[in-house]
Amino acid sequence: MAMYRIEIEETFDVPRNRVFALFADHHRFGKLLGAPVKRIKDSDQADPNGIGSVRKIGIGPIGLEETVTGFEPDSLIEYTITSMSPIRNHLGCIRFADAPGGKTRINYTISFEDIVPFTGKAVSAALEQGIRRGIRKVPQLA
């Protein structure tokens, strides 16, 4: 199976804590993606969206479950798909850093392998397009 990687770097004229809060909150993350997202399991950490929390993206039986595997307030969110999926060995990683002038820089990477040969390219393109479209909403939503 082939390995795929998406990497998106963006800088926003919004403080880091507000950008992080947008990405960390499962419901608000759904607004960013333009898809319904619901937290279905709380983390046992101080933040219910932290390590161990599970979110469902989609409606009814059509959707994915993602589990947060790394969470450092205002710095890092890592997650992986933990339900049936057309991809495997998925890892999403969003890093947040200060940029000059009170701005925030994010580095968003997703890596995965396809299960069905030659489908990874289409999945990768759709994911990247959706995330880039959503990221443009950060200044309005954060």
MIGUSE-178872 format. One record per atom (N, C-alpha, C): z negated, x, y. Coordinates in steps of 0.1 Angstrom, whole numbers, padded with zeros to 4 digits, always signed. Last residue first. Layout:
BEGIN
ZXY
...
END
This chain:
BEGIN
-0149-0124+0321
-0161-0116+0321
-0171-0119+0332
-0126-0139+0326
-0136-0144+0317
-0150-0137+0317
-0110-0125+0343
-0113-0139+0346
-0125-0144+0338
-0107-0099+0331
-0113-0101+0345
-0117-0115+0348
-0096-0107+0305
-0109-0101+0306
-0115-0103+0321
-0070-0115+0300
-0080-0125+0305
-0093-0119+0308
-0057-0094+0287
-0054-0097+0302
-0063-0107+0308
-0066-0097+0262
-0073-0087+0270
-0069-0089+0285
-0047-0115+0251
-0061-0119+0254
-0068-0110+0263
-0024-0098+0248
-0024-0111+0256
-0038-0115+0260
-0035-0079+0230
-0030-0075+0243
-0029-0087+0253
-0040-0096+0208
-0051-0089+0214
-0047-0085+0229
-0014-0105+0201
-0025-0114+0204
-0036-0108+0212
-0001-0080+0196
+0004-0089+0206
-0007-0099+0211
-0016-0071+0174
-0015-0063+0186
-0011-0072+0198
-0011-0091+0155
-0025-0088+0159
-0024-0081+0173
+0017-0089+0152
+0011-0102+0156
-0004-0099+0162
+0020-0063+0142
+0026-0067+0155
+0020-0080+0160
+0005-0064+0118
+0001-0055+0129
+0007-0059+0142
+0020-0083+0103
+0006-0086+0107
+0001-0077+0118
+0044-0069+0101
+0043-0082+0108
+0029-0085+0112
+0035-0047+0087
+0042-0045+0100
+0041-0058+0108
+0025-0057+0063
+0016-0051+0072
+0022-0049+0086
+0043-0065+0044
+0038-0075+0053
+0030-0069+0065
+0051-0045+0026
+0060-0048+0038
+0055-0059+0047
+0034-0058-0002
+0042-0047+0004
+0051-0053+0016
+0003-0073+0003
+0017-0076-0001
+0026-0066+0006
-0017-0059+0016
-0018-0062+0002
-0004-0065-0004
-0020-0033+0040
-0014-0045+0035
-0016-0047+0020
-0049-0020+0055
-0038-0018+0046
-0033-0032+0042
-0060-0012+0089
-0060-0020+0076
-0048-0016+0067
-0077-0009+0120
-0069-0003+0109
-0071-0012+0097
-0079-0011+0154
-0079-0019+0142
-0071-0011+0132
-0095-0003+0185
-0087+0001+0173
-0089-0009+0162
-0099-0001+0218
-0099-0011+0207
-0090-0006+0196
-0116+0011+0243
-0107+0016+0233
-0109+0007+0221
-0121+0003+0278
-0123+0000+0264
-0112+0007+0255
-0138+0010+0307
-0127+0014+0298
-0130+0010+0284
-0147-0004+0338
-0150-0003+0324
-0137+0001+0316
-0158+0006+0371
-0149+0000+0361
-0153+0003+0347
-0170+0020+0391
-0177+0008+0386
-0168+0000+0376
-0155+0042+0397
-0154+0031+0406
-0161+0018+0401
-0145+0055+0365
-0148+0057+0379
-0147+0043+0387
-0159+0038+0337
-0148+0044+0343
-0151+0046+0358
-0180+0036+0308
-0178+0035+0322
-0166+0043+0327
-0168+0022+0277
-0173+0033+0285
-0171+0030+0300
-0168+0009+0244
-0169+0006+0259
-0175+0018+0266
-0149+0003+0216
-0158+0012+0223
-0157+0009+0238
-0144-0015+0187
-0142-0016+0202
-0153-0007+0208
-0128-0018+0157
-0138-0010+0165
-0134-0011+0180
-0123-0031+0125
-0120-0032+0140
-0131-0025+0147
-0109-0025+0095
-0120-0021+0103
-0115-0023+0118
-0099-0034+0062
-0099-0037+0076
-0111-0031+0083
-0092-0033+0035
-0098-0021+0041
-0096-0022+0056
-0064-0056+0035
-0077-0051+0030
-0080-0038+0037
-0048-0089+0041
-0050-0074+0044
-0063-0069+0037
-0049-0115+0039
-0037-0109+0035
-0037-0094+0037
-0081-0125+0026
-0073-0121+0037
-0060-0115+0031
-0114-0138+0021
-0100-0136+0016
-0091-0134+0028
-0137-0121+0042
-0133-0132+0034
-0119-0129+0028
-0144-0101+0059
-0152-0102+0047
-0149-0115+0039
-0132-0077+0080
-0129-0090+0074
-0137-0090+0061
-0156-0060+0102
-0146-0060+0091
-0144-0074+0086
-0164-0043+0132
-0164-0054+0123
-0154-0053+0113
-0183-0029+0159
-0174-0027+0148
-0175-0039+0139
-0188-0022+0192
-0188-0033+0183
-0178-0029+0172
-0206-0003+0217
-0198-0003+0205
-0200-0016+0197
-0219-0005+0243
-0212+0007+0239
-0202+0005+0227
-0236-0026+0249
-0228-0020+0260
-0220-0008+0256
-0255-0020+0220
-0253-0028+0233
-0246-0019+0243
-0239-0015+0191
-0247-0007+0201
-0245-0014+0215
-0231-0022+0160
-0234-0029+0172
-0244-0020+0181
-0213-0027+0130
-0218-0018+0140
-0220-0024+0153
-0204-0049+0116
-0210-0038+0109
-0216-0027+0117
-0200-0083+0115
-0202-0072+0124
-0210-0061+0116
-0175-0098+0097
-0189-0095+0097
-0190-0082+0106
-0153-0126+0097
-0155-0112+0100
-0170-0110+0102
-0132-0147+0079
-0146-0144+0083
-0146-0129+0086
-0104-0168+0089
-0110-0155+0084
-0124-0155+0087
-0086-0198+0079
-0093-0189+0088
-0098-0177+0081
-0085-0228+0068
-0075-0218+0074
-0082-0209+0083
-0103-0247+0063
-0101-0237+0053
-0091-0226+0057
-0112-0250+0097
-0113-0255+0084
-0111-0244+0074
-0096-0227+0118
-0101-0241+0117
-0101-0244+0102
-0106-0195+0132
-0097-0205+0126
-0104-0218+0124
-0130-0172+0123
-0118-0174+0132
-0109-0183+0126
-0164-0170+0121
-0152-0175+0115
-0141-0177+0125
-0186-0142+0119
-0179-0152+0127
-0167-0157+0119
-0219-0131+0113
-0206-0134+0107
-0199-0145+0116
-0241-0103+0117
-0236-0116+0121
-0222-0118+0115
-0245-0077+0110
-0248-0087+0100
-0244-0101+0104
-0254-0067+0143
-0250-0063+0129
-0255-0074+0119
-0252-0094+0167
-0253-0080+0163
-0249-0078+0148
-0255-0119+0177
-0241-0115+0175
-0241-0101+0169
-0282-0122+0183
-0277-0130+0172
-0262-0126+0168
-0301-0094+0191
-0289-0102+0195
-0283-0109+0183
-0321-0084+0174
-0324-0091+0187
-0313-0099+0192
-0310-0090+0140
-0314-0081+0151
-0317-0090+0163
-0299-0105+0121
-0314-0105+0121
-0319-0095+0132
-0272-0126+0132
-0278-0113+0129
-0293-0114+0128
-0262-0157+0119
-0268-0149+0129
-0272-0135+0124
-0232-0171+0109
-0244-0164+0104
-0249-0156+0116
-0211-0181+0122
-0216-0189+0111
-0228-0183+0105
-0197-0185+0153
-0207-0177+0146
-0213-0186+0135
-0163-0192+0157
-0177-0198+0156
-0186-0188+0148
-0134-0196+0175
-0143-0187+0168
-0157-0193+0168
-0100-0206+0179
-0114-0210+0177
-0122-0200+0169
-0082-0185+0201
-0084-0191+0188
-0098-0195+0187
-0078-0168+0222
-0071-0180+0222
-0071-0187+0209
-0093-0145+0226
-0082-0144+0216
-0073-0157+0217
-0111-0154+0245
-0103-0142+0248
-0091-0142+0239
-0123-0174+0231
-0116-0177+0243
-0106-0166+0247
-0136-0158+0211
-0125-0167+0207
-0117-0172+0219
-0155-0146+0227
-0144-0137+0221
-0132-0146+0216
-0172-0167+0231
-0164-0162+0242
-0153-0153+0237
-0183-0168+0204
-0175-0180+0210
-0167-0175+0222
-0195-0143+0201
-0184-0147+0192
-0176-0159+0198
-0200-0118+0224
-0203-0132+0221
-0192-0138+0213
-0188-0093+0227
-0199-0094+0218
-0202-0109+0214
-0170-0095+0248
-0165-0092+0235
-0176-0095+0224
-0187-0102+0269
-0176-0111+0266
-0171-0108+0252
-0205-0080+0270
-0210-0094+0267
-0199-0103+0263
-0187-0060+0278
-0193-0059+0265
-0198-0073+0261
-0182-0068+0304
-0171-0067+0295
-0177-0067+0281
-0208-0066+0315
-0201-0079+0315
-0190-0079+0305
-0214-0039+0313
-0223-0049+0306
-0216-0062+0305
-0194-0027+0329
-0194-0025+0314
-0202-0036+0307
-0179-0046+0356
-0189-0037+0350
-0190-0038+0335
-0144-0044+0362
-0155-0053+0358
-0166-0044+0352
-0117-0037+0362
-0125-0036+0374
-0137-0046+0373
-0108-0021+0332
-0110-0033+0339
-0119-0030+0351
-0085-0005+0311
-0095-0003+0321
-0096-0016+0329
-0076+0000+0277
-0075-0007+0289
-0087-0004+0298
-0059+0008+0247
-0068+0013+0258
-0066+0005+0270
-0055+0002+0214
-0053-0004+0227
-0064+0002+0236
-0040+0006+0183
-0049+0012+0193
-0045+0007+0207
-0037+0000+0149
-0034-0005+0163
-0044+0002+0172
-0024+0010+0119
-0034+0012+0129
-0029+0007+0143
-0020+0007+0083
-0016+0004+0097
-0027+0006+0107
-0009+0019+0052
-0020+0018+0062
-0014+0016+0075
+0006+0004+0023
+0007+0011+0035
-0005+0009+0044
+0000+0008-0012
+0000+0000+0000
+0000+0009+0012
END
